[in-house]
Amino acid sequence: QVQLVESGGGLVQPGGSLRLSCAASGFTWNYYAIGWFRQAPGKEREGVSCISAGDGNTYYTDSVKGRFTISTDNVKNTVFLQMNSLKPEDTALYFCATVSFYSDRDGRTNCRAEHGYWGQGTQVTVSS
């Protein structure tokens, strides 16, 4: 049974940092790419970042480029999202999920949730 368990959320001041973890189990590591999504109250869910452990392919949404870094620990089957220079607009419930990569009509790498496996979410609040 595929399980994704997030941790690492919390309350942080603007400009601060957090590292989110997504511990995966129940499937052969590298079989699924993993992504981070977030949803703020009253807003649509947004894809934040994705990584394919097999080939190292990554994706970042424009608003987090240069501030967030996605990585994997292939021994612990865990995906991390290092979030630096946090802003109040980063406040949201963050989820990890299995994803697939694709190229959009402009040829840019993108990713989307696929296969239906999601974690329970971890809350990130950026506030002074």
C-alpha positions, 0 to 999 in steps of 0.5 A, a space after each residue: 500500500 502506497 503511503 506518503 507522510 509529510 512533516 516539517 511544517 510550522 510557524 515561521 517569520 517572514 524571511 525564515 526557513 523550513 524543511 518539509 519531508 515526505 516519507 514514502 513507502 509501499 512502492 519501489 523507490 524511483 517508480 513514482 516521481 513525487 511532487 509538492 502541492 499547496 493550498 491556501 484558504 479560498 485558493 486553488 491547489 497549486 503545484 510547487 515543485 516535483 522531482 524524479 528520483 530516477 533521472 533527477 528531473 525537477 520542476 519549480 513553479 515560478 513563485 518559488 524559484 531561487 527560494 525552494 529546493 527539492 531533493 531526495 534521500 534515496 536510502 530513506 525514500 524521502 523527498 525534501 522541500 527546503 524553503 528559504 526566504 519564506 513570505 506570507 504568501 507561502 502560507 498554505 497546507 502543503 501536500 506531497 503526491 505522486 506525479 508525472 512529468 510532461 512538456 507543456 505546449 511551449 516545451 517547458 517541463 511541468 508536472 501534475 498529480 497522477 496515480 492518486 496517492 496523496 499525503 495528509 498535508 502539513 501546515 506552513 504559516 509565515 507570519 510575524 
